[in-house]
Amino acid sequence: MLKEKAGALAGQIWEALNGTEGLTQKQIKKTAKMKADKDFFLGMGWLLREDKVAVSEVEGEIFVKLV
């Protein structure tokens, strides 16, 4: 069940990032309507494992973009 949730959350994050130059963690959570940090990180883990996103730190915030 958690695997399916991770995949669904990854899809939400991908949709939020699609068509952008990248977003911060806060922007992604707002766009994808995620309330919990754990949901963000669960979805991000999936995308990172699949090499779909690049992550960096910009001014102390997590910044994510599609690759």
Rosetta blueprint (number, residue, H / E / L):
1 M L
2 L H
3 K H
4 E H
5 K H
6 A H
7 G H
8 A H
9 L H
10 A H
11 G H
12 Q H
13 I H
14 W H
15 E H
16 A H
17 L H
18 N L
19 G L
20 T L
21 E L
22 G L
23 L E
24 T E
25 Q H
26 K H
27 Q H
28 I H
29 K H
30 K H
31 T H
32 A L
33 K L
34 M L
35 K L
36 A L
37 D H
38 K H
39 D H
40 F H
41 F H
42 L H
43 G H
44 M H
45 G H
46 W H
47 L H
48 L H
49 R H
50 E L
51 D L
52 K L
53 V E
54 A E
55 V E
56 S E
57 E E
58 V E
59 E L
60 G L
61 E E
62 I E
63 F E
64 V E
65 K E
66 L E
67 V L
